[in-house]
């Protein structure tokens, strides 16, 4: 496991065996919520590094801490203790206004529910992060982002005039337009039919392969996870498995098996296919 260190008081991101810098570097992250007189510890000493150009899925059953970890990775919440460096910035110590700027500049969000404004055109939807960030050349950059997801001819359409898959493509374009350090996708195919879900996954795979964009999928779906290159599994607030996915599937080239078969495969290859020390 790569290590992080400080030189002359300055943080330097760890690098993997390929020389890629860590986009995400979290160390001993704990998150505790106060429930009246009780304390509920949701995350328990999580260490995780994700490097430039990786395509990672994060899975876990209900109550595993998956959503809490996603909120911390997305700078939507802060850990109780521990350190989180996002693209070299110590996010765990930022103010609310600083967190908002980090979210705008360094993280592209794609949600299950699309989160599009009902009366706003596709082009304007994609321009919004640039408007909030005070960026220039907004129309040109938004057009380029929409073209990259195959919606260059739909720039004036409202969400009601687009299919679910097309709405999610608008959301992906909006996530891309600021050229963030990573894209964080929360169940990004969960509200789509199988065909649209496949098309969206093809876009993510292409962005990762051709442009080297770092993508993190938070998902409960083992079939989705098998299309990524690395799988991190949580249980009871801890990382219980962290492995490369053997032979990642190419979207559209394999027929989806039953949920039980997919879950059995991913558990066999990830939970039971590693070394004993990975599960302690």
C-alpha positions as CSV (number, residue, x, y, z in Angstrom):
1,X,0.0,0.0,0.0
2,X,1.5,3.4,-1.0
3,X,2.2,5.8,1.9
4,X,1.6,9.5,2.1
5,X,4.1,11.9,3.7
6,X,4.9,15.5,4.2
7,X,8.1,17.2,3.1
8,X,9.1,20.4,4.8
9,X,5.6,20.6,6.2
10,X,3.9,20.2,2.8
11,X,1.7,17.3,1.8
12,X,2.8,15.2,-1.1
13,X,0.3,12.8,-2.6
14,X,1.3,9.1,-2.6
15,X,1.8,7.4,-6.0
16,X,1.0,3.9,-7.1
17,X,3.2,1.4,-8.9
18,X,2.4,3.1,-12.2
19,X,3.4,6.5,-10.9
20,X,-0.1,7.9,-10.8
21,X,-0.9,10.4,-8.1
22,X,-3.6,9.8,-5.5
23,X,-6.7,11.9,-6.2
24,X,-8.2,10.7,-3.0
25,X,-6.1,10.0,0.1
26,X,-8.1,9.4,3.3
27,X,-6.4,8.3,6.5
28,X,-8.1,6.9,9.6
29,X,-11.4,8.5,8.8
30,X,-14.0,8.2,11.5
31,X,-17.6,9.5,11.5
32,X,-19.7,9.6,14.6
33,X,-23.3,11.0,14.9
34,X,-24.8,12.2,18.1
35,X,-28.2,10.6,18.6
36,X,-29.5,12.3,21.8
37,X,-27.3,10.9,24.5
38,X,-26.0,8.1,22.3
39,X,-23.2,8.2,19.9
40,X,-23.4,6.2,16.6
41,X,-20.1,5.5,15.0
42,X,-20.7,5.0,11.3
43,X,-17.2,5.0,9.8
44,X,-14.4,3.3,11.8
45,X,-10.9,4.1,10.8
46,X,-11.1,3.9,7.0
47,X,-7.9,4.2,4.9
48,X,-8.3,4.5,1.2
49,X,-6.3,5.8,-1.8
50,X,-7.8,6.2,-5.3
51,X,-5.4,7.2,-8.0
52,X,-5.6,9.3,-11.2
53,X,-7.5,7.5,-14.0
54,X,-8.9,4.7,-11.8
55,X,-12.5,3.5,-12.2
56,X,-13.6,2.3,-8.8
57,X,-16.9,1.0,-7.4
58,X,-17.8,1.2,-3.7
59,X,-20.3,-1.3,-2.5
60,X,-21.8,-2.3,0.8
61,X,-25.1,-3.5,2.4
62,X,-27.5,-1.2,4.1
63,X,-25.9,0.2,7.2
64,X,-22.3,-0.4,6.0
65,X,-21.4,3.3,5.9
66,X,-21.4,3.5,2.1
67,X,-23.6,6.7,1.9
68,X,-21.7,8.4,4.7
69,X,-18.4,7.7,3.0
70,X,-19.8,9.0,-0.3
71,X,-20.9,12.2,1.4
72,X,-17.4,12.7,2.8
73,X,-15.7,11.9,-0.5
74,X,-18.0,14.4,-2.1
75,X,-17.2,17.1,0.5
76,X,-20.9,17.1,1.5
77,X,-19.9,16.2,5.0
78,X,-16.8,16.2,7.1
79,X,-15.3,13.4,9.2
80,X,-15.3,13.5,12.9
81,X,-11.6,12.6,13.0
82,X,-9.0,11.7,10.3
83,X,-7.6,13.4,7.2
84,X,-8.9,13.6,3.7
85,X,-6.8,15.0,0.9
86,X,-8.6,15.6,-2.4
87,X,-6.3,16.4,-5.2
88,X,-3.8,17.6,-2.7
89,X,-6.2,19.7,-0.6
90,X,-6.9,18.8,3.0
91,X,-10.7,18.8,2.8
92,X,-11.2,17.7,6.4
93,X,-10.3,21.2,7.7
94,X,-12.2,23.5,5.3
95,X,-15.0,25.9,6.0
96,X,-18.4,25.6,4.4
97,X,-17.6,28.2,1.8
98,X,-14.3,26.5,1.0
99,X,-16.1,23.2,0.7
100,X,-18.6,24.7,-1.7
101,X,-15.7,25.9,-3.9
102,X,-14.0,22.5,-3.8
103,X,-17.3,20.8,-4.8
104,X,-17.6,23.1,-7.7
105,X,-14.0,22.9,-9.0
106,X,-12.8,19.4,-8.1
107,X,-15.8,17.1,-8.0
108,X,-18.3,16.2,-10.7
109,X,-21.5,14.7,-9.3
110,X,-23.9,12.4,-11.1
111,X,-26.9,11.3,-9.1
112,X,-29.6,8.6,-9.5
113,X,-32.3,11.2,-9.8
114,X,-30.5,13.4,-12.4
115,X,-31.2,16.6,-10.4
116,X,-32.0,18.7,-13.5
117,X,-34.0,22.0,-13.4
118,X,-37.4,21.4,-15.0
119,X,-37.6,24.7,-17.1
120,X,-33.9,24.9,-18.1
121,X,-32.4,23.8,-21.4
122,X,-29.7,21.2,-21.6
123,X,-27.1,23.8,-22.5
124,X,-28.0,26.0,-19.6
125,X,-28.0,23.0,-17.2
126,X,-24.4,22.3,-18.1
127,X,-23.4,25.9,-17.9
128,X,-24.6,26.3,-14.3
129,X,-21.4,25.0,-12.6
130,X,-19.4,27.4,-14.7
131,X,-21.7,30.3,-13.8
132,X,-21.4,29.5,-10.1
133,X,-17.6,29.3,-10.4
134,X,-17.3,32.6,-12.4
135,X,-15.7,30.8,-15.3
136,X,-15.5,32.2,-18.9
137,X,-16.2,30.6,-22.3
138,X,-19.2,29.0,-20.7
139,X,-21.2,28.3,-23.9
140,X,-18.3,26.8,-25.7
141,X,-17.3,24.6,-22.8
142,X,-20.9,23.4,-22.2
143,X,-21.3,22.6,-25.9
144,X,-18.1,20.5,-25.8
145,X,-19.3,18.6,-22.8
146,X,-22.7,17.9,-24.4
147,X,-21.0,16.7,-27.6
148,X,-18.8,14.4,-25.6
149,X,-21.9,12.5,-24.3
150,X,-23.6,12.6,-27.7
151,X,-26.2,15.3,-27.0
152,X,-24.9,18.1,-29.3
153,X,-28.2,18.2,-31.1
154,X,-30.3,18.4,-28.0
155,X,-28.9,21.6,-26.4
156,X,-32.2,23.5,-26.4
157,X,-34.3,20.6,-25.1
158,X,-35.9,20.7,-21.6
159,X,-35.7,17.7,-19.3
160,X,-39.3,16.9,-20.2
161,X,-38.3,16.6,-23.8
162,X,-35.5,14.1,-23.1
163,X,-35.6,10.4,-22.2
164,X,-34.2,9.2,-18.9
165,X,-31.0,8.2,-20.5
166,X,-30.6,11.5,-22.2
167,X,-31.3,13.4,-18.9
168,X,-28.5,11.4,-17.3
169,X,-26.2,12.3,-20.1
170,X,-26.9,16.0,-19.5
171,X,-26.0,15.3,-15.8
172,X,-22.8,13.7,-16.9
173,X,-22.0,16.6,-19.2
174,X,-22.6,19.0,-16.3
175,X,-20.3,16.9,-14.1
176,X,-17.6,17.0,-16.8
177,X,-17.7,20.7,-17.7
178,X,-15.5,22.0,-14.9
179,X,-12.8,19.4,-15.7
180,X,-12.9,18.1,-12.1
181,X,-10.4,15.9,-10.4
182,X,-12.9,13.1,-10.2
183,X,-16.5,12.1,-11.0
184,X,-18.5,10.8,-8.1
185,X,-21.6,8.8,-9.4
186,X,-24.2,7.7,-6.9
187,X,-26.3,4.9,-8.3
188,X,-26.0,6.6,-11.7
189,X,-27.8,3.9,-13.6
190,X,-30.4,3.1,-10.9
191,X,-33.3,5.0,-12.4
192,X,-32.7,3.8,-16.0
193,X,-34.0,0.9,-18.1
194,X,-31.4,-1.7,-19.1
195,X,-30.7,-0.1,-22.5
196,X,-30.3,3.4,-21.2
197,X,-28.2,2.1,-18.3
198,X,-25.9,0.3,-20.7
199,X,-25.5,3.5,-22.8
200,X,-24.6,5.5,-19.7
201,X,-22.1,2.9,-18.6
202,X,-20.5,3.0,-22.0
203,X,-20.0,6.7,-21.7
204,X,-18.3,6.3,-18.3
205,X,-16.1,3.6,-19.6
206,X,-15.1,5.7,-22.6
207,X,-14.4,8.8,-20.5
208,X,-12.2,6.7,-18.3
209,X,-10.4,4.8,-21.0
210,X,-10.0,7.6,-23.6
211,X,-9.7,10.7,-21.4
212,X,-8.3,9.1,-18.2
213,X,-11.0,10.6,-16.0
214,X,-11.2,9.3,-12.5
215,X,-14.6,7.8,-11.8
216,X,-16.0,6.5,-8.5
217,X,-19.3,4.6,-8.6
218,X,-21.2,4.2,-5.3
219,X,-23.6,1.3,-6.0
220,X,-25.5,-1.6,-4.5
221,X,-25.6,-3.3,-7.9
222,X,-23.0,-6.1,-8.4
223,X,-23.6,-6.0,-12.2
224,X,-22.6,-2.3,-12.3
225,X,-19.6,-3.0,-10.1
226,X,-18.3,-5.6,-12.6
227,X,-18.0,-2.9,-15.2
228,X,-15.5,-1.0,-13.1
229,X,-11.8,-1.9,-12.6
230,X,-11.6,-1.9,-8.8
231,X,-14.0,-2.8,-6.1
232,X,-14.0,-1.5,-2.5
233,X,-16.5,-3.2,-0.1
234,X,-17.7,-1.8,3.2
235,X,-19.2,-3.6,6.1
236,X,-20.0,-2.2,9.5
237,X,-18.1,1.0,8.8
238,X,-14.9,-0.7,7.7
239,X,-13.3,-1.6,4.4
240,X,-13.4,-5.4,4.3
241,X,-12.2,-5.9,0.7
242,X,-10.3,-3.8,-1.8
243,X,-9.4,-5.6,-5.0
244,X,-9.0,-5.2,-8.7
245,X,-12.0,-6.6,-10.7
246,X,-10.9,-9.6,-12.7
247,X,-11.7,-9.0,-16.4
248,X,-14.0,-6.0,-16.1
249,X,-17.1,-6.3,-18.3
250,X,-17.4,-4.0,-21.4
251,X,-20.9,-2.3,-21.4
252,X,-23.2,-3.8,-24.0
253,X,-21.1,-6.9,-24.7
254,X,-22.6,-9.2,-22.0
255,X,-26.1,-10.1,-21.1
256,X,-27.1,-9.2,-17.5
257,X,-27.5,-12.3,-15.3
258,X,-30.0,-12.7,-12.5
259,X,-29.3,-10.5,-9.4
260,X,-28.4,-13.7,-7.4
261,X,-25.9,-14.9,-10.0
262,X,-24.2,-11.5,-10.2
263,X,-24.0,-11.1,-6.5
264,X,-22.6,-14.6,-6.1
265,X,-19.9,-13.8,-8.7
266,X,-18.8,-10.6,-7.2
267,X,-18.7,-12.1,-3.7
268,X,-16.7,-15.1,-4.9
269,X,-14.2,-13.0,-6.8
270,X,-13.8,-10.2,-4.3
271,X,-14.8,-11.4,-0.8
272,X,-13.4,-14.9,-1.2
273,X,-10.7,-14.5,-3.8
274,X,-8.2,-12.5,-1.8
275,X,-5.6,-13.0,0.9
276,X,-6.7,-13.7,4.4
277,X,-5.3,-10.4,5.8
278,X,-7.6,-8.4,3.5
279,X,-10.7,-9.4,5.5
280,X,-9.5,-8.7,9.0
